[in-house]
Amino acid sequence: MKNKLILFCLLSITLNSCKEPLVSFDEAQPQNVKEINSFPNKYIGTYYNLEDKSEITISKYSIFERMISEDTINIKELDSNEIIKNDSLFKIKTKEKYQIKRINDSLFTNYVFSDTTFRIGKSNILKKFKGFLFLNKLEEKSGFWNVEKLNLSKGVIKISSIETENEIELLETITETKKDTTKPFKIKPTKKQFREFIKKNGFSEGKIYLKK
């Protein structure tokens, strides 16, 4: 298969984990709000996103994400490192195994990507504020924090980030800080300013998950 599977997996993981945020914060948000050391019980469970068939599992201390991507492979694309046994495709060198369905010369398979995207600790700080949870992830190179808002309502979870120019403009107005040409926009809001940003529909874009 000429490493198609490996390259596809690496590309997908890279795109998922290396998306550059539009805004970074100089400290975990909100300021002067105490960290919490575990997810409240009502959040714990598994949730499913209908659009991309991904799911997240929230445990006491972490968020684990799992995504399934479907693909079709022609049997002629397989190389000497790949063999078919019954309903599975095996990669001899890496010992990877993928379930397949074979129809004539076509193999239909699902790729499963999984990763712990948040684990409470020094570089992943969880805070609760105004009925929301805030996931603070430290960017080691810059020392700034990427922040997401997690909202739970009637079994539906939404994880939102700052993704629009309108939100950037709103932050500029609220904090009286002008964005320069350097990305991401680095900012230091007060607790009051952060609360105002939330009230005015900050963190508006995100993924929605339904409880399984």
C-alpha positions as a Markdown table, in Angstrom:
| # | Residue | x | y | z |
|---|---|---|---|---|
| 1 | Met | 0.0 | 0.0 | 0.0 |
| 2 | Lys | 3.1 | 2.2 | -0.2 |
| 3 | Asn | 2.8 | 3.5 | 3.3 |
| 4 | Lys | -0.5 | 5.1 | 2.5 |
| 5 | Leu | -2.0 | 4.0 | 5.8 |
| 6 | Ile | 1.0 | 5.3 | 7.9 |
| 7 | Leu | 1.0 | 8.7 | 6.1 |
| 8 | Phe | -2.7 | 9.1 | 6.4 |
| 9 | Cys | -2.6 | 8.4 | 10.1 |
| 10 | Leu | 0.3 | 10.8 | 10.7 |
| 11 | Leu | -1.4 | 13.6 | 8.6 |
| 12 | Ser | -4.6 | 13.2 | 10.5 |
| 13 | Ile | -3.0 | 13.3 | 13.9 |
| 14 | Thr | -0.9 | 16.3 | 13.0 |
| 15 | Leu | -3.8 | 18.2 | 11.7 |
| 16 | Asn | -5.8 | 17.5 | 14.8 |
| 17 | Ser | -3.1 | 18.3 | 17.3 |
| 18 | Cys | -1.2 | 21.2 | 15.7 |
| 19 | Lys | -4.0 | 23.6 | 14.8 |
| 20 | Glu | -2.7 | 27.0 | 15.8 |
| 21 | Pro | -5.0 | 29.0 | 18.1 |
| 22 | Leu | -6.0 | 32.5 | 17.2 |
| 23 | Val | -5.6 | 33.7 | 20.8 |
| 24 | Ser | -3.2 | 32.7 | 23.6 |
| 25 | Phe | -3.4 | 33.8 | 27.2 |
| 26 | Asp | -0.5 | 34.7 | 29.5 |
| 27 | Glu | -1.9 | 32.7 | 32.3 |
| 28 | Ala | -4.6 | 30.0 | 32.9 |
| 29 | Gln | -8.1 | 31.5 | 32.7 |
| 30 | Pro | -10.0 | 33.0 | 34.4 |
| 31 | Gln | -7.5 | 34.8 | 36.6 |
| 32 | Asn | -7.9 | 34.5 | 40.3 |
| 33 | Val | -10.2 | 31.5 | 40.0 |
| 34 | Lys | -9.1 | 28.4 | 41.9 |
| 35 | Glu | -8.1 | 25.3 | 39.9 |
| 36 | Ile | -10.2 | 22.1 | 40.3 |
| 37 | Asn | -8.4 | 18.8 | 40.5 |
| 38 | Ser | -11.0 | 16.6 | 38.8 |
| 39 | Phe | -14.0 | 16.7 | 36.5 |
| 40 | Pro | -17.3 | 16.9 | 38.4 |
| 41 | Asn | -19.3 | 13.7 | 38.3 |
| 42 | Lys | -22.0 | 15.0 | 36.1 |
| 43 | Tyr | -19.5 | 15.4 | 33.2 |
| 44 | Ile | -18.1 | 11.9 | 33.4 |
| 45 | Gly | -19.2 | 9.7 | 30.5 |
| 46 | Thr | -18.8 | 9.1 | 26.8 |
| 47 | Tyr | -20.1 | 11.6 | 24.2 |
| 48 | Tyr | -20.5 | 11.2 | 20.4 |
| 49 | Asn | -20.1 | 13.8 | 17.6 |
| 50 | Leu | -22.5 | 13.0 | 14.7 |
| 51 | Glu | -20.6 | 15.0 | 12.1 |
| 52 | Asp | -17.2 | 13.4 | 12.1 |
| 53 | Lys | -18.0 | 10.2 | 14.0 |
| 54 | Ser | -15.6 | 11.1 | 16.8 |
| 55 | Glu | -16.2 | 10.5 | 20.5 |
| 56 | Ile | -14.8 | 11.8 | 23.7 |
| 57 | Thr | -14.7 | 10.0 | 27.1 |
| 58 | Ile | -14.4 | 12.2 | 30.1 |
| 59 | Ser | -13.1 | 10.5 | 33.2 |
| 60 | Lys | -12.2 | 11.9 | 36.6 |
| 61 | Tyr | -8.9 | 13.4 | 35.5 |
| 62 | Ser | -8.8 | 13.4 | 31.6 |
| 63 | Ile | -10.5 | 13.6 | 28.2 |
| 64 | Phe | -9.8 | 10.9 | 25.8 |
| 65 | Glu | -10.7 | 11.4 | 22.1 |
| 66 | Arg | -11.3 | 8.6 | 19.5 |
| 67 | Met | -12.0 | 9.2 | 15.8 |
| 68 | Ile | -12.9 | 6.7 | 13.1 |
| 69 | Ser | -12.1 | 7.5 | 9.5 |
| 70 | Glu | -13.3 | 5.3 | 6.6 |
| 71 | Asp | -11.3 | 4.5 | 3.5 |
| 72 | Thr | -11.2 | 2.2 | 0.5 |
| 73 | Ile | -8.0 | 0.5 | -0.7 |
| 74 | Asn | -7.4 | -1.5 | -3.8 |
| 75 | Ile | -5.8 | -4.8 | -3.1 |
| 76 | Lys | -3.1 | -4.0 | -5.7 |
| 77 | Glu | -1.8 | -1.2 | -3.4 |
| 78 | Leu | -0.7 | -3.6 | -0.7 |
| 79 | Asp | 3.0 | -4.2 | -0.3 |
| 80 | Ser | 5.0 | -7.1 | 1.1 |
| 81 | Asn | 4.6 | -5.8 | 4.6 |
| 82 | Glu | 0.9 | -6.1 | 4.5 |
| 83 | Ile | -1.1 | -9.3 | 4.5 |
| 84 | Ile | -4.8 | -10.2 | 4.7 |
| 85 | Lys | -6.1 | -12.8 | 7.1 |
| 86 | Asn | -9.9 | -13.4 | 7.3 |
| 87 | Asp | -11.5 | -10.0 | 7.9 |
| 88 | Ser | -8.3 | -8.2 | 9.0 |
| 89 | Leu | -5.4 | -6.4 | 7.4 |
| 90 | Phe | -2.0 | -7.0 | 9.2 |
| 91 | Lys | 1.1 | -4.9 | 9.0 |
| 92 | Ile | 4.0 | -7.3 | 9.7 |
| 93 | Lys | 6.6 | -4.8 | 10.8 |
| 94 | Thr | 4.5 | -2.7 | 13.1 |
| 95 | Lys | 2.1 | -5.5 | 14.1 |
| 96 | Glu | -0.9 | -3.1 | 13.4 |
| 97 | Lys | -4.2 | -4.7 | 12.7 |
| 98 | Tyr | -7.2 | -3.2 | 10.9 |
| 99 | Gln | -10.6 | -4.8 | 10.4 |
| 100 | Ile | -11.6 | -4.9 | 6.7 |
| 101 | Lys | -14.4 | -5.9 | 4.4 |
| 102 | Arg | -13.3 | -7.3 | 1.0 |
| 103 | Ile | -15.4 | -7.0 | -2.1 |
| 104 | Asn | -13.6 | -8.2 | -5.2 |
| 105 | Asp | -10.4 | -6.2 | -5.4 |
| 106 | Ser | -11.5 | -3.5 | -2.9 |
| 107 | Leu | -10.8 | -3.4 | 0.8 |
| 108 | Phe | -13.1 | -1.3 | 3.0 |
| 109 | Thr | -11.5 | -0.4 | 6.3 |
| 110 | Asn | -11.8 | 2.0 | 9.2 |
| 111 | Tyr | -8.8 | 3.8 | 10.7 |
| 112 | Val | -9.1 | 4.5 | 14.4 |
| 113 | Phe | -7.2 | 7.5 | 15.9 |
| 114 | Ser | -7.1 | 7.9 | 19.6 |
| 115 | Asp | -5.4 | 10.3 | 22.0 |
| 116 | Thr | -5.6 | 11.8 | 25.5 |
| 117 | Thr | -6.3 | 15.4 | 24.7 |
| 118 | Phe | -6.5 | 16.7 | 28.2 |
| 119 | Arg | -5.1 | 15.4 | 31.5 |
| 120 | Ile | -5.2 | 17.5 | 34.6 |
| 121 | Gly | -1.8 | 18.5 | 35.8 |
| 122 | Lys | 0.8 | 21.3 | 35.7 |
| 123 | Ser | 0.4 | 21.8 | 31.9 |
| 124 | Asn | -3.4 | 21.1 | 31.8 |
| 125 | Ile | -5.3 | 23.2 | 34.3 |
| 126 | Leu | -9.1 | 22.9 | 34.8 |
| 127 | Lys | -11.1 | 25.8 | 36.2 |
| 128 | Lys | -14.9 | 26.2 | 36.8 |
| 129 | Phe | -16.4 | 29.7 | 36.3 |
| 130 | Lys | -20.0 | 30.9 | 35.7 |
| 131 | Gly | -21.3 | 27.4 | 35.1 |
| 132 | Phe | -18.7 | 26.5 | 32.6 |
| 133 | Leu | -15.5 | 24.5 | 32.7 |
| 134 | Phe | -12.3 | 26.0 | 31.1 |
| 135 | Leu | -9.6 | 23.7 | 29.7 |
| 136 | Asn | -6.2 | 25.5 | 29.9 |
| 137 | Lys | -3.4 | 23.9 | 28.0 |
| 138 | Leu | 0.1 | 25.2 | 28.3 |
| 139 | Glu | 2.1 | 25.8 | 25.1 |
| 140 | Glu | 5.6 | 24.7 | 26.3 |
| 141 | Lys | 7.6 | 26.7 | 23.7 |
| 142 | Ser | 5.8 | 30.1 | 24.2 |
| 143 | Gly | 4.8 | 29.7 | 27.9 |
| 144 | Phe | 1.3 | 30.9 | 27.0 |
| 145 | Trp | -2.0 | 29.1 | 27.5 |
| 146 | Asn | -4.6 | 27.8 | 24.9 |
| 147 | Val | -8.1 | 28.0 | 26.4 |
| 148 | Glu | -11.3 | 26.1 | 25.6 |
| 149 | Lys | -14.7 | 26.4 | 27.1 |
| 150 | Leu | -16.6 | 23.2 | 28.0 |
| 151 | Asn | -20.4 | 23.5 | 28.5 |
| 152 | Leu | -22.7 | 20.6 | 29.5 |
| 153 | Ser | -26.5 | 21.0 | 29.1 |
| 154 | Lys | -29.1 | 18.2 | 29.1 |
| 155 | Gly | -26.6 | 15.5 | 28.1 |
| 156 | Val | -25.0 | 17.6 | 25.3 |
| 157 | Ile | -21.4 | 18.8 | 25.6 |
| 158 | Lys | -20.0 | 21.6 | 23.6 |
| 159 | Ile | -16.2 | 22.3 | 23.5 |
| 160 | Ser | -15.6 | 25.8 | 22.2 |
| 161 | Ser | -12.5 | 27.9 | 21.3 |
| 162 | Ile | -11.9 | 31.3 | 19.9 |
| 163 | Glu | -12.1 | 31.0 | 16.2 |
| 164 | Thr | -13.6 | 34.1 | 14.6 |
| 165 | Glu | -12.4 | 37.6 | 13.8 |
| 166 | Asn | -15.5 | 39.0 | 15.6 |
| 167 | Glu | -14.2 | 37.4 | 18.8 |
| 168 | Ile | -10.7 | 38.9 | 18.2 |
| 169 | Glu | -12.3 | 42.4 | 17.8 |
| 170 | Leu | -14.4 | 41.9 | 20.9 |
| 171 | Leu | -11.3 | 41.0 | 22.9 |
| 172 | Glu | -9.5 | 44.1 | 21.5 |
| 173 | Thr | -12.4 | 46.3 | 22.6 |
| 174 | Ile | -12.9 | 44.7 | 26.1 |
| 175 | Thr | -9.2 | 44.7 | 27.0 |
| 176 | Glu | -8.2 | 47.9 | 25.1 |
| 177 | Thr | -5.4 | 45.9 | 23.5 |
| 178 | Lys | -4.6 | 46.1 | 19.8 |
| 179 | Lys | -3.7 | 42.9 | 17.9 |
| 180 | Asp | -0.4 | 43.1 | 16.0 |
| 181 | Thr | 0.7 | 41.1 | 13.0 |
| 182 | Thr | 2.2 | 38.3 | 15.2 |
| 183 | Lys | 0.0 | 35.2 | 15.6 |
| 184 | Pro | -1.5 | 34.1 | 17.9 |
| 185 | Phe | -2.9 | 37.2 | 19.5 |
| 186 | Lys | -1.4 | 37.2 | 23.0 |
| 187 | Ile | -3.6 | 38.7 | 25.7 |
| 188 | Lys | -3.9 | 39.2 | 29.4 |
| 189 | Pro | -7.5 | 39.8 | 30.4 |
| 190 | Thr | -8.6 | 40.5 | 34.0 |
| 191 | Lys | -11.2 | 38.2 | 35.5 |
| 192 | Lys | -13.9 | 40.9 | 34.9 |
| 193 | Gln | -12.9 | 41.3 | 31.3 |
| 194 | Phe | -12.9 | 37.5 | 30.8 |
| 195 | Arg | -16.4 | 37.4 | 32.2 |
| 196 | Glu | -17.6 | 40.1 | 29.9 |
| 197 | Phe | -16.1 | 38.3 | 26.9 |
| 198 | Ile | -18.1 | 35.2 | 27.9 |
| 199 | Lys | -21.3 | 37.2 | 28.3 |
| 200 | Lys | -20.9 | 38.7 | 24.9 |
| 201 | Asn | -20.7 | 35.3 | 23.1 |
| 202 | Gly | -17.0 | 34.7 | 23.3 |
| 203 | Phe | -16.0 | 31.1 | 22.6 |
| 204 | Ser | -18.9 | 30.8 | 20.2 |
| 205 | Glu | -17.6 | 28.1 | 17.8 |
| 206 | Gly | -17.0 | 24.5 | 18.8 |
| 207 | Lys | -17.8 | 20.8 | 18.5 |
| 208 | Ile | -21.0 | 19.3 | 19.9 |
| 209 | Tyr | -21.1 | 15.8 | 21.5 |
| 210 | Leu | -24.2 | 13.8 | 22.5 |
| 211 | Lys | -24.0 | 11.5 | 25.5 |
| 212 | Lys | -24.0 | 7.9 | 24.6 |
